[in-house]
Amino acid sequence: MTIRAAAVTDCAAILGFIRALADYEHMSDQVVATEELLREWIFEKQKAEVLIAGEDGRDIGFALYFHNFSTFLGRAGIYLEDLFVLPEYRGRGYGKALLRRLAQLTVARGCGRLEWACLDWNRPSIDFYRSLGAAAMDEWTTYRLTGETLKNFAKDG
């Protein structure tokens, strides 16, 4: 098992993991990311980072994350946007290893917390996260502006 920071040459693999995750979450129709967009936003603009898990030279999973900020803690945190391991490699500790490496980065960078979201119906992931000691933030609801709604709100007023 290896875990490494992604390089710009990994854009195709990252996009492949994103598409596989979207398929698993029944959201394939929402993926508009391209290798070029990933290259621009992850590696050129440095707005996110990626860890890649591998076995015997094959990329088998990834974690995409970025910094956020907690006003209450007065310091940055890390937000895990996506964690995905190919189905045939699940149950072997790769997801846990990716999360552990991310927790180590969070602590090493002096960040106050590591957060992520999980779909309500994804019982295997919920059980996995709870087994690690993660606490669900059930009292919070995530809101989102996107697409035309975002553009319209940005220009109104």
PyMOL commands that set and color helices and strands:
alter all, ss='L'
color gray80, all
select helices_A, chain A and resi 8-24+28-30+35-44+87-89+94-108+123-131+147-155
alter helices_A, ss='H'
color red, helices_A
select strands_A, chain A and resi 2-5+49-55+58-70+75-85+114-116
alter strands_A, ss='S'
color yellow, strands_A
deselect
rebuild
show_as cartoon
